[in-house]
Amino acid sequence: MSELLVKASTDKTDGSIINIQRSQSCLKYVGFQVLQLVQGSCHELNSGEDELCIVVLEGKASITAGEELFPQLGQRTSVFDQIPTDALYIPAGISVHITAETTSEIALCKAPHLGINQQVQWIRPEDVEVLERGEGTNKRYIHNIMMANAKADSLLITEVYTPGGHWSSYPPHKHDTDSLPEESFLEETYYHRLNPPQGYALQRVYTDDRSIDEAICVENGDTVMVPRGYHPVGAPHGYDLYYLNVMAGPKRQWKFKNDPAHEWMLKN
């Protein structure tokens, strides 16, 4: 199995089905965790030295960050409702208490906190930028949760809906070179969900020199780590694909480079 693929755990200790820690992975900037909580259950943590963005993927949860209570966050029963949801940005050193008001799925997106943004921020559904990108079988639908529309030190977060038979993160692009303003260095994780859930999708991760060159079959609940390289995704006919992207690097700018071999299609 690919070292870039993290399968959802069947041992849901503490409700966690995905738990990517920087100290134990190929990533230096991005940490990522997914919780599946039953109604009435709780999860406690401290943001420590990280900044943290909590995204309520499904269900409703009440979240206390320090002394602030944010009740009944969450807008959808399924990510495939395809409507924006609530997120909560939390700086370093804050105690967090999450209570599931319904059965819930919650993403914890982490990156180094540089001490710039010190305030807890509630990102409401109306704050999420909704976009349509691409044409034909390259069309996909974007919810920018924490891109240029929100403040953070390192984190960039978006979610993408790719209809069955379509491609996304396509043509292949990369952001693994610190050469601004042309390109930024950003690691990335892809948390995949499929509808119907028995489906699969394909993600390729490759570099120009092919020191990384992997074609990965992803199933519902899997996460792919992208430390560097191009990373296109294809959804087979009949299976809609959702993924949550978390990016972070030394500078909080999303500047990417398309694979020159495939950039021609953007000029037609």
N, C-alpha and C positions, 0 to 999 in steps of 0.2 A: 504494500500500500504506500502511496506517496507520503513523504514526510511533510508535505504542504497541506494535507487533508486531515481535518480533525472531525471525527465522527461524533454524533450526539451520543452521550453516555446513557446507557440503560440503568445505571446505578445513580439515581437522582439524589445523591447525598446533599442535604441542605437545599434541595430544589434545583441544583445546578446541573444542566445537561451539557453545557460547553463552558470550559474555563481555560482560556489561553493566558498564561502568565509570561511576561517578557523574560523573566529569569530562566524559564524552562522551555523556550521556543526559539525559533529563528528570528523573532522580531525584537527590536530594541526600543521601539516607540509605542506600539499599539498593544494594549491589553484588552481582552474581550471575554465577556461571560454572558450566558443566557440562563435565566431562571424560569422554571415552570412551577408555579405555586397554586395550590388548591385554595379555595375560598376559606378565608379566616387564618391562613398561615402567614408567618412573618419571616423576614430576612433582615439581619442587621449587619452593618459593615461600617468601616471608617475609610474615607477617601485617601488617608495617609499622605504620601508625597505626590499623589496623582491628582489631576483634574478628572472629573467623572461626569459623564452624561448618561442619565437613565432614560431609556426609551420604552414606553409602555406599548409593546407590540400588539398585544391582545388582552382583552379584559379590562378591569378597573382596579386601581391600587391607590391607596393613600400613602403618601411619603412624607416623613419628617426629616428635614435636613437641618441639623443644629436645633434651633428653637422654632423654626418655621414649619408649619404644617401645610401640605398641599393635598387636599382631600379629593378623592374620586377622579384621579387622572386616568385617561384612557378613553378612546372614542370608538373602538371597533371590537367585534367579537372574533374577527379573523383578519389577518393581514390582507387577505384577498377582498375585503370590503373596499379596498383601494381609496380610502379617505385618509387625510392627515390625522396624526395622533399627537398626544402630549409627550413632551420630553422635559427633563429637568437637568440643568447644568449646575455642578457643584464643585467648588474649588477644593484645594488640598486641606487636610486636617479637620474635616467635618464628619461628625457621626450621623449615620443615615439609618432610618428604620422604615422598612417597607411592609405594609399590610395588604394582602390580597383581598379586595372587596368582592371579587368574583374569581373564578379560575382564571389565571393570568399568565402571560408570557412576557418577560421583561428582559431587556438587554442592558448590560452594564458596559459602557464604552469608556476606556481608560487611556490616558497618555500622560507624559511628564507635565507637571504643573510648574510654570516658570515664575509664578508670583505676580503676573500682570493682571489677570481678571480675578478679583477677590469676592465677587458677589454671586450668590445663588440666583440663577435665572430660570424662570418658567418659560419654556418655549411652547406657546399655545398653538393649536391647529391652524389658526389664522395667520400665525407667523411663519408657517412652513411654505416655502416657495414651490409651487406646482408647475412642472414643465413637461412638454412633449418634445422628444428628440428623435431624429432620424426619419427615414422614409421607407416605405414598402416593408419588407421583412426585416428591416433594421430599426423599425419604430419601437420605442419604449417610452415609459411614463415615469417621471422623476418627482420625488418629494425631497427637497433640500431641507433637512432638519437643522443642520448646523454647518452650513457652508458660509458664503460671504454674508448671508442674512443674519448671522448670530456671532457673538463674541466668544472667543476661547483663546487659550495660549497655544495649544497644539492640535486639538481635535477638529476634524472635518467629518461630518456624518450626513449620509444621504441614503434614501431607499429607492429601489428601482423595480418596476413591474415590466416584465418581458412576456408578451403573449406567446402562446405555443406556436412553434414554427419560426420564431424570430430570433435574431441575435442582438446582443447588447455588449457594452464596453467594446464596441465595434464601429469602424475598423480598429484593429488592435492598437492600443496605446500604452505608453509607459510613463512613469514619473519616478525615476530611480537615479537621477543625476542632479546634483546641486549646482545648477548653472543658470540661475535666474538672471534675466527675466524669461529666458527661453524654456527652462524646465526646472521643476523642483523635485527634491527627494522626499517621497512620501511612501511609507509602508501602507499596506492595506489588508483588511480582512473582508471576506464575503460570507455572510451568513445566509444560507439558501433555504427557501421553502418552496414546495411544489403543490399544485392543485390540478388534479387529484393527488393525494399524498404518496401514492405508490409509484409516481413517476421518477424520472431522473433528468439531469441536465449534464452538459459537458462544458468544462472550463479548461482552457489551455493556458499555461504559464510558461513563457520562454523569453530568453534574452537574445540579443543580437549575436553573441558568440556561441549560443546554445549550451552554455555551461549549466543553465536551467532550461529544460525542454520537456514538459510533462503535460499529458492530456489526462484530465482527472474526471472521473464519473462521480457526480455529486447527487446524493439523495436528500430527501426531505430532512432538514435539521442539520445538515453538514455545514462545516465552515472550511473555507480555503484561505490559507495565509499566502500573501504575495509580498515577500521581502524585496523583490525587484523583478523587472521584466514586464513584458506585455501580458495581458490577461483577459482575452475575449471569452464570452459565454454564449452558448447556444441552447435554446429550449426546444425539445422535440415537439412535433405536431401533437396536439391534444393535451399538452401539459403546460399550464401557465407557470411562470417562474417569478418569484419575489426574492430579492436579496437586500440585505442591509449592509452598506459599506461603511467601514470605519477607517479613516486615514489619519496619520500623524507622521511628523518628521521634524527636522531641525528648524524649519521655517514654515509658518502656517499659510502657505500659498499653494493652490492647485494649478500647476502649469504642466501640461503633459505634451508628449511627443508621439505622433502617430508613427506606426511602422511604415517606412518609406515604400516598401514593396506593395502596400495595400492602400496607400493614401490616394491613389488615382481615382477611386470611386467617389470621393468627395468633390471632385472637379467636374464630374459629368452632369 
